[in-house]
């Protein structure tokens, strides 16, 4: 975008960041890039998501201490099993992948088809 007149500055069209979906100038790196948005906006999204998920968990009578207890027992079982833990974790990964990979693949196909 250079002009033939050396004394006239180049014109640059700036789109407001909230419309373009891009981060503000100078915030493409560091914490902003890691979080995927401004820390305040990410905090609000996480708080709202936590409220919604928490509502459904309490509605299902599942409380945070129960989830932590389940995770602690799972970790203890893995530790107690030793090398058998690798096999069991592998089974968990394969069972999860049987659901996650097809869903991911379909979402990519639908996103690609929508272009």
C-alpha positions in Angstrom: 0.0 0.0 0.0 2.6 2.6 -0.9 1.8 6.0 -2.4 3.7 7.7 -5.0 3.8 10.9 -2.9 6.5 10.4 -0.2 5.0 13.0 2.1 1.5 11.6 2.2 1.2 8.7 4.6 -0.3 5.4 3.6 -3.9 4.9 4.5 -4.8 1.8 6.4 -8.4 0.7 7.0 -8.8 -0.4 10.6 -11.8 -2.6 11.5 -13.0 -2.5 15.1 -11.6 -5.6 16.9 -14.9 -6.8 18.2 -16.2 -7.0 14.6 -13.2 -8.5 12.9 -12.7 -11.3 15.5 -9.0 -10.4 15.8 -7.3 -9.4 18.9 -6.2 -5.8 19.4 -2.8 -4.7 18.0 0.0 -5.9 20.1 -2.0 -8.5 21.9 -1.5 -11.5 19.6 1.1 -12.9 21.8 1.6 -13.9 25.4 -1.3 -14.3 27.8 -3.8 -13.0 25.3 -2.8 -15.5 22.7 -2.7 -18.4 25.2 -6.1 -17.6 26.6 -7.8 -17.0 23.2 -9.1 -13.6 24.1 -8.7 -10.9 26.7 -8.4 -12.1 30.2 -11.6 -10.3 31.3 -13.7 -11.8 28.4 -12.3 -15.3 29.1 -13.0 -15.0 32.8 -16.7 -14.0 32.0 -17.1 -16.9 29.6 -15.6 -19.4 32.1 -17.8 -18.0 34.9 -21.0 -18.3 32.8 -20.0 -21.8 31.6 -19.2 -22.9 35.2 -22.6 -21.5 36.4 -24.5 -23.5 33.7 -22.5 -26.7 34.2 -22.8 -26.3 38.0 -26.5 -25.9 37.8 -26.9 -29.2 35.9 -24.5 -31.1 38.1 -26.4 -30.0 41.3 -29.7 -30.8 39.5 -28.3 -34.3 39.0 -27.2 -34.3 42.7 -23.5 -34.4 41.8 -21.4 -32.1 44.0 -17.8 -30.9 43.5 -16.4 -32.9 46.4 -17.8 -36.0 44.9 -16.1 -35.3 41.6 -12.8 -34.6 43.4 -13.2 -37.8 45.4 -13.8 -39.8 42.2 -10.7 -38.3 40.6 -8.6 -39.1 43.8 -9.8 -42.7 43.8 -9.0 -43.1 40.1 -5.5 -41.7 40.7 -5.0 -44.1 43.7 -6.2 -47.1 41.6 -3.8 -46.2 38.9 -0.9 -45.9 41.4 -1.8 -49.2 43.1 -2.0 -51.1 39.8 1.5 -50.0 38.6 2.2 -51.2 35.1 -1.3 -52.5 34.6 -2.3 -48.9 34.8 -0.8 -48.2 31.4 -3.1 -50.9 29.9 -6.2 -49.6 31.7 -5.5 -46.0 30.7 -5.0 -47.2 27.1 -8.5 -48.7 27.3 -9.9 -45.5 28.6 -8.2 -43.6 25.8 -9.5 -46.0 23.1 -13.0 -45.9 24.6 -13.0 -42.1 24.6 -11.5 -41.9 21.1 -14.3 -44.1 19.8 -16.6 -41.2 20.5 -14.3 -38.2 20.3 -12.6 -38.9 16.9 -15.8 -39.4 14.9 -17.5 -36.4 16.4 -14.4 -34.3 15.7 -14.2 -35.6 12.1 -17.9 -34.9 11.5 -17.5 -31.4 12.9 -14.5 -30.8 10.6 -16.5 -32.1 7.6 -19.5 -29.9 8.4 -17.2 -26.9 8.9 -15.4 -27.6 5.6 -18.7 -28.1 3.8 -20.0 -24.8 5.0 -17.3 -22.8 3.3 
